[in-house]
């Protein structure tokens, strides 16, 4: 699904992937598009899909797992448009007809909207971009995308600096939760780890953060019963509080309503970055 509508690559029609193996499909060798979203359908058994992106000089890269179904509502916790930060909301419309979406932004100053994007229409079988950095200047900005007519969609959020020396990306989630787990993290050396918490509720929420490290469980007293105002986003910079080679995070809401959590990491020189949405429960 591209800015020109639906496209196919005949060489990949009915592509066969052997058992217990992995196949790559390099879109850049087949299509030249500014905006391109993908749908993969399998016969013969279920599969798992990711999408990885690089520039040819390999000065930046980002990646996200796919999702198995579209939704009428998406939340994307991370985002920044201050300084040289660029934040793009990418919306895939897999429906044959147009969809209409509303975008709401939760920032350090509360809820914001962009009038130019009210009731934004995305044509069928296409992809739309919403460059937040062209409309809002915020240190912390989370997004809610809601379909108002036409059918469910898929949303990701991609971030870059203007010099393109780093990038990161994450697919959104379709609902908030009272508990989030984020396995990756490091605060030794020049590693920075940020926990980003989006509060989509009209009122404040209170959260507790617990950290699992190579030395066992740790807490940051300054963040006990941390309060996040309604329709806003909070950051928790772990590197300012803990020095750990391995640090995982649990965020638990104790009052107010469910939230959305991501974990972003950078080096201090900003020559690399990566990010991931959290998960709401562990698994076997």
Secondary structure, 3 states (H helix, E strand, C coil): CECCECCCCHHHCCCCCCCCCCCCCCHHHCCCCCCECCCCCCCCCCCCCEEEEECCCCCCEEEEECCCCCECEEEECCCCCCCCEEEEEEEEECCCCCEEEEEEEEECCEEECCHHHCCEEECCCEEEEEEHHHCCCCCCEEEEEEEEECCCEEEEEEEEECCCCCEEEEECECCCECEEEECCCCCCCCEEEEEEEEECCCCCEEEEEEEEECCEEECCHHHCCEEECCCEEEEEEHHHCCCCCCEEEEEEEEECCCEEEEEEEEECCCCCEEEEECECCCCC
